[in-house]
Structure formats: structure tokens, C-alpha cells
Amino acid sequence: MKKYFFALISLLLIQFSISAQSGSDVFEKVWKGGSKARTDMTESGYFICTEQLYDIDYNDETNTFTGYSRTEFSFDYVTYVSVSKISGTVNAEDYSVVITHDYSVRKDELPYDMYWIDTTLKLTLYSDEDHDGYYILSGQASNMSYSDEVYEVTNYPY
């Protein structure tokens, strides 16, 4: 009886270790999504941006990472792009993720005295309920203060 019990436990441990993902497995993917922030410069009352995190290099020992962030913003039928080098930290206990802007790689000039804001992202990592093994990062940038403003990306390859 003991032999079968240990065989069952061993089998369960093997299955768990195969299905478990490291931080590298989760974060070292392309993350795509968008953001929505209030403004008085559009009819809708919001700036809607396409967001992407990519070339992520994750350190499993320190739960930190570096990579790039790309924001695309369309205004008056023109698309503007900002690319930044980023760094981030992951708190494995509460699944919080903080991403900071290190420096700008590219910033298209914006019209009407608008300018790019280098912000800190405060996000939470969630399992994607619709896609097993994939995740969603959702939260707000430091300059977002209203509950209807959001930054959200997923590592599911749409």
C-alpha cells in the first residue's frame, strides 16, 4: 500500500512540475493590448492607445525584468509612436508588477503642444481564463487617476 501511495505522490509531483511555469516562461513573450485615458481633446473623451511590451529578459532569481514598451496613438488620421526601454519588478506574493520607464528610444513629435508622458505602470498579473497557460497584465499608469482609465496587455498570441 505504501508503495502505491508514494508512486501516486511521485506522479502528481512530476505532473505539477511539468505544468508549472517560471517567470521567464510567463514574461518572455510579446504582450499586446491597449490603454484608455481621459482627455478633452477628442470627441469620445478618451485617448485610446495600442500598447506592446516586447524583448523581455526576465531574471527568475530576482523577479525583475528589462525590455521595451511601444505605444501607438492615432490622432487626426496620423499614427504616432513612442518606444521606451523599461525595467520591471514582480511581487510573486500578490502578483503585482511595477514597470518603470528607463529611457526613450523613439518619440514621434505630437501635434497641438501635446507631449509623451513617461509614467510608471502599476499592474496585476492575472491568469487568462479564456486561454490556459496565458496571462493578462492589467492596471493603471501613474498619471491615470480615474477608475475608467486602464492599461491592459496579454501574452496570448492573437
Rosetta silent file (secondary structure, phi, psi, omega in degrees, C-alpha in Angstrom):
SEQUENCE: MKKYFFALISLLLIQFSISAQSGSDVFEKVWKGGSKARTDMTESGYFICTEQLYDIDYNDETNTFTGYSRTEFSFDYVTYVSVSKISGTVNAEDYSVVITHDYSVRKDELPYDMYWIDTTLKLTLYSDEDHDGYYILSGQASNMSYSDEVYEVTNYPY
SCORE:     score description
SCORE:     0.000 S_00000001
   1 L     0.000  -42.486  179.048    0.000    0.000    0.000 S_00000001
   2 H   -61.376  -37.486 -178.274    2.852    2.409    0.862 S_00000001
   3 H   -61.822  -42.752  179.793    4.454    1.672   -2.497 S_00000001
   4 H   -68.806  -37.427  178.451    1.290    2.758   -4.378 S_00000001
   5 H   -61.809  -47.869  179.890    0.934    5.867   -2.219 S_00000001
   6 H   -67.129  -34.496  176.800    4.497    7.005   -2.991 S_00000001
   7 H   -65.271  -40.607  179.067    4.034    6.189   -6.681 S_00000001
   8 H   -66.044  -45.185  178.195    0.891    8.345   -6.749 S_00000001
   9 H   -61.658  -44.136  179.234    2.635   11.237   -4.953 S_00000001
  10 H   -60.996  -43.566  178.940    5.616   10.993   -7.322 S_00000001
  11 H   -62.345  -43.085  178.884    3.325   11.059  -10.341 S_00000001
  12 H   -63.914  -41.277  178.838    1.483   14.118   -9.019 S_00000001
  13 H   -64.140  -40.052  178.819    4.759   15.951   -8.317 S_00000001
  14 H   -64.923  -44.457  179.136    6.019   15.223  -11.822 S_00000001
  15 H   -63.518  -40.084  179.491    2.791   16.487  -13.385 S_00000001
  16 H   -64.046  -44.668 -176.943    2.879   19.630  -11.239 S_00000001
  17 H   -68.356  -29.516  177.821    6.480   20.416  -12.141 S_00000001
  18 H   -72.030  -39.265 -176.469    5.789   19.958  -15.861 S_00000001
  19 H   -83.053  -17.271 -179.299    2.778   22.271  -15.819 S_00000001
  20 L   -70.166  142.382  179.764    4.371   24.941  -13.598 S_00000001
  21 L  -113.486  139.430  175.001    5.709   27.991  -15.414 S_00000001
  22 L   -81.675  169.808  175.587    8.701   30.060  -14.394 S_00000001
  23 H   -59.148  -37.735  177.390    8.702   33.830  -14.526 S_00000001
  24 H   -61.717  -43.264  179.135   10.739   33.589  -17.719 S_00000001
  25 H   -59.840  -37.555 -177.126    8.112   31.310  -19.271 S_00000001
  26 H   -79.536  -48.748 -168.979    5.387   33.835  -18.457 S_00000001
  27 H   -88.143  -27.976 -175.520    7.076   37.173  -19.136 S_00000001
  28 L   -81.341   58.465  177.380    9.476   36.494  -22.010 S_00000001
  29 L  -136.220  170.827  172.383    6.754   36.790  -24.622 S_00000001
  30 L   -84.254  127.958  178.600    5.285   39.634  -26.646 S_00000001
  31 E  -107.103  128.095 -179.291    2.489   41.318  -24.682 S_00000001
  32 E  -128.760  147.540  178.051   -0.134   43.223  -26.695 S_00000001
  33 E   176.107 -140.091 -177.110   -3.144   45.264  -25.698 S_00000001
  34 E  -159.217  176.081  175.990   -4.176   48.828  -25.146 S_00000001
  35 E  -139.520  155.990 -179.958   -4.742   51.730  -22.847 S_00000001
  36 E  -138.084  121.673 -179.512   -7.537   54.238  -22.365 S_00000001
  37 E  -133.564  145.211 -178.916   -7.023   57.633  -20.704 S_00000001
  38 E   -68.416  147.267  174.632   -9.308   60.631  -20.342 S_00000001
  39 L  -157.476  158.953  173.423   -8.810   63.752  -22.424 S_00000001
  40 L  -104.262   11.373 -176.421  -10.773   66.775  -23.538 S_00000001
  41 L   -97.202   -2.790  179.630   -9.120   66.721  -26.988 S_00000001
  42 L  -127.087  158.802  177.988  -11.278   64.001  -28.597 S_00000001
  43 L   -62.239  -38.437 -177.780  -14.998   63.551  -29.197 S_00000001
  44 L   -72.362  -20.850 -176.635  -15.023   60.317  -27.198 S_00000001
  45 L    86.056    8.457 -179.026  -13.292   61.971  -24.246 S_00000001
  46 E  -137.357  147.506  162.816  -10.505   59.361  -24.298 S_00000001
  47 E   -92.293  127.733  176.469   -7.124   58.741  -25.820 S_00000001
  48 E  -111.767  123.094 -178.240   -7.031   55.111  -26.968 S_00000001
  49 E  -121.114  148.941  170.413   -3.541   53.683  -27.487 S_00000001
  50 E   -90.266  131.159 -175.739   -2.192   50.377  -28.732 S_00000001
  51 E  -120.427  146.310  177.612    0.345   49.018  -26.242 S_00000001
  52 E  -148.591  136.183  170.364    3.060   46.395  -26.586 S_00000001
  53 E  -114.430  133.706 -175.746    5.772   45.001  -24.299 S_00000001
  54 E  -153.985  171.276 -176.340    8.491   43.004  -26.066 S_00000001
  55 E    50.562   44.401 -178.348   12.088   41.706  -25.965 S_00000001
  56 E   -78.527  131.542  174.494   11.571   40.963  -22.274 S_00000001
  57 E  -116.938  108.672 -173.070   14.554   39.475  -20.438 S_00000001
  58 E  -100.899  135.500  176.708   13.343   38.031  -17.114 S_00000001
  59 E  -103.752  107.676 -177.137   15.590   37.198  -14.136 S_00000001
  60 L   -67.506  -24.077 -179.064   13.987   34.309  -12.207 S_00000001
  61 L   -74.620  -36.014 -175.841   16.299   34.814   -9.204 S_00000001
  62 L  -109.518   -3.708 -176.496   15.331   38.438   -8.563 S_00000001
  63 L    54.262   44.356  176.531   11.869   38.556  -10.207 S_00000001
  64 E  -126.067  162.427  178.173   12.948   41.545  -12.277 S_00000001
  65 E  -152.855  162.088  172.250   12.979   42.177  -15.999 S_00000001
  66 E  -129.798  162.763  178.810   14.007   44.582  -18.722 S_00000001
  67 E   171.431 -153.530 -177.867   12.596   45.091  -22.190 S_00000001
  68 E  -130.639  148.449  175.631   10.827   47.568  -24.426 S_00000001
  69 E  -121.486  133.597  177.974    7.442   49.271  -24.419 S_00000001
  70 E  -122.872  128.999  176.639    5.785   50.550  -27.600 S_00000001
  71 E  -120.287  129.204  174.738    2.787   52.894  -27.592 S_00000001
  72 E  -115.989  136.305 -174.257    0.887   53.809  -30.752 S_00000001
  73 E  -138.479  124.453  178.707   -1.555   56.686  -30.726 S_00000001
  74 E  -104.510  134.268  179.923   -3.709   57.895  -33.631 S_00000001
  75 E  -149.046  130.150 -177.612   -4.905   61.472  -33.809 S_00000001
  76 L    51.091   43.587  175.842   -6.338   63.340  -36.838 S_00000001
  77 L    66.544   18.492  176.112   -5.695   60.254  -39.015 S_00000001
  78 E  -121.775  136.866  178.280   -1.967   60.155  -38.183 S_00000001
  79 E  -100.343  130.343  179.730   -0.359   57.433  -36.047 S_00000001
  80 E  -113.400  147.027 -174.292    2.345   58.476  -33.586 S_00000001
  81 E  -129.342  140.453  170.823    4.767   56.072  -31.890 S_00000001
  82 E  -129.633  131.371  176.845    6.787   56.087  -28.686 S_00000001
  83 E  -122.902  131.572 -178.476    9.284   53.328  -27.812 S_00000001
  84 E  -129.796  146.469  167.357   10.903   53.136  -24.372 S_00000001
  85 E   -80.531  132.968 -175.952   13.432   50.928  -22.639 S_00000001
  86 E  -126.093  162.857  169.433   11.726   49.625  -19.491 S_00000001
  87 E  -139.073  152.418 -176.676   12.524   47.722  -16.320 S_00000001
  88 E  -147.415  162.363  175.652   10.139   45.957  -14.007 S_00000001
  89 E  -129.782  147.259  179.199    9.695   44.065  -10.773 S_00000001
  90 E  -121.277  128.599  173.563    7.264   41.287   -9.940 S_00000001
  91 E   -97.202  106.916 -175.136    5.953   40.602   -6.446 S_00000001
  92 L   -69.341  -16.979 -179.095    5.234   36.850   -6.518 S_00000001
  93 L   -77.258  -40.603 -178.598    3.164   37.043   -3.312 S_00000001
  94 L  -118.113    7.401  177.460    0.429   39.379   -4.591 S_00000001
  95 L    61.590   25.126  176.357    1.121   39.176   -8.359 S_00000001
  96 E   -84.185  147.270 -178.850    1.736   42.906   -8.590 S_00000001
  97 E  -132.943  129.404  175.978    4.012   44.188  -11.355 S_00000001
  98 E  -117.998  125.468 -179.327    5.635   47.625  -11.491 S_00000001
  99 E  -118.848  127.273 -179.737    7.141   48.774  -14.782 S_00000001
 100 E  -115.600  150.426  177.330    9.249   51.928  -14.983 S_00000001
 101 E   -80.446  124.436  177.009   10.459   53.951  -17.949 S_00000001
 102 E   -92.131  -53.393  176.456   14.269   53.903  -18.214 S_00000001
 103 E  -162.761  161.144 -178.866   14.818   55.995  -21.347 S_00000001
 104 E   -86.738  135.663  174.513   13.236   56.852  -24.674 S_00000001
 105 E   -98.509  -37.489  179.581   14.325   55.044  -27.829 S_00000001
 106 E  -151.754  137.217  173.979   11.852   56.846  -30.110 S_00000001
 107 E  -143.149  105.992  175.050    9.304   59.611  -29.597 S_00000001
 108 L   -66.039  144.689  177.265    7.379   60.933  -32.568 S_00000001
 109 L   -70.022  132.183 -178.144    6.615   64.614  -32.328 S_00000001
 110 L   -98.187  151.154 -179.920    2.987   65.161  -31.332 S_00000001
 111 L   -81.309  172.054  170.565    0.727   67.944  -32.641 S_00000001
 112 L    54.556   40.215  178.850   -1.060   70.725  -30.741 S_00000001
 113 L    59.721   19.526  173.935    1.521   71.078  -27.960 S_00000001
 114 L   -78.027  159.753  178.464    0.841   67.515  -26.816 S_00000001
 115 L  -149.995  155.719  177.743    3.745   65.527  -25.399 S_00000001
 116 L   -75.551  140.935  177.697    4.564   61.969  -24.353 S_00000001
 117 L  -111.077  125.314  176.974    4.471   61.267  -20.623 S_00000001
 118 L   -86.768  109.518 -173.547    6.975   58.815  -19.163 S_00000001
 119 L  -117.895  169.886  171.509    4.985   57.002  -16.488 S_00000001
 120 L  -101.493  134.657  177.733    5.236   54.092  -14.117 S_00000001
 121 E   -97.555  130.848  176.102    2.814   51.221  -14.687 S_00000001
 122 E  -116.170  105.699 -169.723    1.246   49.577  -11.651 S_00000001
 123 E  -124.116  166.066  173.196   -0.293   46.315  -12.829 S_00000001
 124 E  -124.658  138.246  178.763   -1.605   42.997  -11.567 S_00000001
 125 E   -89.497  125.150  178.452   -0.885   39.656  -13.233 S_00000001
 126 E  -122.800  149.001  169.376   -3.989   37.523  -13.871 S_00000001
 127 E   -71.198  138.853  175.932   -4.450   34.107  -15.474 S_00000001
 128 L   -79.563  107.570 -175.550   -6.262   34.400  -18.789 S_00000001
 129 L   -64.353  -24.252 -179.347   -9.446   32.424  -18.087 S_00000001
 130 L   -88.591  -16.000 -175.791  -10.129   32.009  -21.814 S_00000001
 131 L  -137.541   98.927 -177.222   -6.631   30.791  -22.737 S_00000001
 132 L   -56.829  131.203  177.890   -4.995   28.231  -20.457 S_00000001
 133 L    88.192    0.340  178.574   -1.324   28.995  -19.759 S_00000001
 134 L  -116.489  164.107 -169.713   -1.565   32.651  -20.807 S_00000001
 135 E  -135.688  163.060  177.126   -1.772   35.807  -18.718 S_00000001
 136 E  -126.559  134.866  170.171   -3.107   39.364  -18.566 S_00000001
 137 E  -106.603  121.508 -175.868   -1.390   42.388  -17.024 S_00000001
 138 E  -136.977  140.421  177.803   -3.985   44.972  -16.015 S_00000001
 139 E   169.328 -143.135 -176.910   -3.862   48.205  -14.053 S_00000001
 140 E  -138.721  157.104  170.260   -3.049   51.871  -14.481 S_00000001
 141 E   -82.930  158.902 -175.653   -0.233   54.221  -15.311 S_00000001
 142 L   -62.999  -21.542  179.014    0.870   56.615  -12.579 S_00000001
 143 L   -90.993    2.119  177.831   -0.789   59.540  -14.402 S_00000001
 144 L   -93.625  127.027 -177.124   -4.202   57.785  -14.510 S_00000001
 145 L  -123.264   -6.390 -179.215   -6.492   58.782  -11.676 S_00000001
 146 L  -103.172  148.922 -176.251   -9.993   57.774  -12.798 S_00000001
 147 L   -66.949  -19.304  179.285  -11.434   54.273  -12.459 S_00000001
 148 L   -91.328    4.820  174.721  -12.354   54.153  -16.172 S_00000001
 149 L   -95.618  136.773 -173.235   -8.716   54.663  -17.237 S_00000001
 150 E  -151.581  151.068  169.900   -6.845   51.419  -17.836 S_00000001
 151 E  -124.441  126.435 -178.273   -3.694   49.804  -19.218 S_00000001
 152 E  -149.688  129.687  177.432   -4.073   46.128  -20.186 S_00000001
 153 E  -136.075  158.294  177.842   -1.956   43.682  -22.203 S_00000001
 154 E  -132.734  154.404  175.467   -1.906   39.920  -22.660 S_00000001
 155 L   -96.828    9.575  174.881    0.747   37.431  -23.690 S_00000001
 156 L   -74.046  129.200 -174.584   -1.792   35.385  -25.667 S_00000001
 157 L   -80.369   80.735  178.785   -0.677   35.468  -29.346 S_00000001
 158 L   -65.529    0.000    0.000   -3.761   36.898  -31.085 S_00000001
